[in-house]
Amino acid sequence: MKISARNQLKGTVREIELGMITAEVTIALEGGGEITSVITKKAVENLGITVGKKVYAVIKSTEVMVAVD
């Protein structure tokens, strides 16, 4: 896989919650932690995403916000 995004986090799909149109995919990251992404249900099907599959969380953003109470 070649992609221009620098933030590529390798992990394993831990959980998939399918909705009518979208899916919430939770990825256990190598080195600890986890990240959750909301993608279309069709994308889950087209990419063959299943629990236990090795995947990359690719983050492409121009900014990261931090907030406190």
Buried (B, 14 or more C-beta within 10 A) or exposed (E): EEEEEEEEBEBBBBEBEEEEEBBBBBBEBEEEEBEEBEBEBEEBEEEEBEEEBEBBBBEEEEEEEEEEE
